[in-house]
């Protein structure tokens, strides 16, 4: 549902409006349903695959102990990987605020990972 909502919202902002090439003036535009649906379908597959995986990881993270650390680190690790990739490939093409945001996300995710690891390590030692 999140993927569908995302692309329907993008369509409301004119992201899938295309110029009609048969008009010599270039003033005629139309809504490209093909582009909308192809983008939506491209992301629905991974969403249907990774949604349940992240749900299982979230359930495992609630159980406690060292075995749950990988489940706890999954989302921040994805944030680190994606922000690093965007900084390497897209940062020079974007406004400075985008690079600053991705850098902040990357460092925040690393800090969260360190805090989670420390929390799991100390939670095991506390009697309780």
C-alpha angles and dihedrals in degrees: 000000000000092000092049092047091048094053094042089053091048089051090056089058093054099255093139099046111123132191116249103239093199089068108082092204093057090222096114116089134178137189111260105221090174092059092046094050095042091053091045093049092046090061099035091070096056090041092055090046100044098034094073091040091056090045091055090046090051090051091048091049091060093059096073133219134082093300089067095055094091089051091049092049096047100089097041089047091054089050091052093049095046096045090047091051092048092048090052098045111022109024095088091054096050134070115272092256090064093054090046091051093049091047090050091049091049095050093042091052091049090050090049090051091051091048093048092049091049091047093052091046094051096038090062092056096050111093112235 
